[in-house]
């Protein structure tokens, strides 16, 4: 099976040796997105809701570059610096998804790249 990289200028460029996403058949594995502004490559300022919206906008752009949309996302992994942000992250996620919701895990971590407070990765099925 081939592995085809997916990339778009509408989401931040990778900051390491990885692709924004990789397609394997009809499944697209989206790398974790942190709240970077794709135009500047800088972390957005603001509260956890602002950062989470930027993350989902970045993921949305990668899904669209893969020929899909957030509606095709079947799994989401959320990494937060502080689980007390859980309710606000949930509220923002509800702006981008509707039932039936993707499967999900939420994990508190000790650190994220560039001092971000949230990172999200996803699995998209297209076709």
C-alpha positions in Angstrom: 0.0 0.0 0.0 1.3 3.5 -0.8 1.7 6.3 1.7 0.9 9.7 0.3 1.8 12.8 2.2 -0.8 15.6 2.4 0.1 19.2 2.9 -1.4 22.6 2.6 -0.3 26.2 3.2 -3.6 26.8 5.0 -2.1 25.0 8.0 1.3 25.4 9.7 4.3 23.7 8.1 5.7 20.8 10.0 8.2 21.8 12.6 10.0 18.5 12.4 10.6 15.4 10.2 6.9 14.6 9.7 4.1 15.3 7.3 1.0 17.3 8.1 -0.9 14.1 7.2 -0.4 10.8 5.4 -3.0 9.0 3.3 -3.0 5.2 3.4 -5.9 4.0 1.2 -9.0 5.8 2.3 -7.6 6.6 5.8 -5.8 9.9 6.4 -3.7 10.2 9.6 -3.4 13.8 10.6 -0.3 14.8 12.7 -0.9 16.8 15.8 -1.7 20.4 15.4 -0.8 23.1 17.9 -2.3 26.6 17.8 0.2 28.1 15.2 -1.0 30.8 12.8 -0.2 29.3 9.4 0.7 32.7 8.0 3.3 33.5 10.6 4.2 30.2 12.1 3.8 31.8 15.5 1.7 30.6 18.5 -1.6 32.5 18.6 -2.2 34.5 21.7 -5.3 34.2 23.9 -7.0 31.8 26.2 -7.5 28.0 25.8 -10.6 28.5 23.7 -8.8 30.8 21.2 -5.9 28.3 21.0 -8.3 25.3 20.6 -10.2 27.1 17.8 -6.9 27.7 15.9 -6.0 24.0 16.3 -9.3 22.9 14.8 -9.0 25.4 12.0 -5.6 23.9 11.2 -7.0 20.4 11.3 -9.9 21.4 9.1 -7.5 22.8 6.5 -5.5 19.6 6.4 -8.7 17.5 6.1 -9.8 19.7 3.1 -6.4 19.3 1.5 -6.9 15.5 1.8 -10.2 15.8 0.0 -12.3 15.4 3.1 -13.8 17.4 6.0 -14.0 17.3 9.7 -17.3 15.3 9.2 -15.1 12.3 8.1 -13.0 12.3 11.3 -13.4 9.1 13.2 -10.9 9.6 16.0 -9.4 12.6 17.8 -6.6 12.7 20.3 -6.4 15.8 22.5 -3.4 16.7 24.6 -3.7 19.5 27.1 -1.3 21.0 29.6 -4.0 21.3 32.2 -7.1 19.1 32.6 -8.9 22.1 34.1 -9.2 23.3 30.5 -11.2 20.2 29.7 -14.7 21.9 29.7 -13.5 24.8 27.4 -11.8 22.4 25.0 -15.0 20.4 24.9 -17.1 23.5 24.2 -14.9 24.5 21.2 -14.8 20.9 19.9 -18.6 21.0 19.9 -18.4 24.0 17.5 -16.6 21.8 14.9 -18.3 18.4 15.3 -21.8 17.1 15.7 -23.3 13.7 16.6 -22.2 11.1 16.0 -19.0 12.4 17.4 -15.6 10.9 16.7 -14.0 8.6 19.2 -11.6 10.5 21.4 -9.0 10.5 24.1 -7.9 13.5 26.2 -4.6 13.3 28.0 -2.8 15.8 30.3 0.8 16.2 29.3 3.9 17.8 30.9 4.7 19.9 27.9 3.9 20.7 24.2 5.9 22.3 21.4 6.4 26.0 21.5 4.6 26.3 24.9 1.2 25.5 23.4 -1.6 24.6 25.9 -3.3 22.2 23.5 -2.5 19.8 20.6 -4.9 17.7 18.6 -4.3 14.9 16.2 -7.0 13.0 14.2 -7.8 10.1 11.9 -10.0 10.9 8.8 -11.7 8.5 6.5 -12.4 9.7 3.0 -14.3 8.2 0.0 
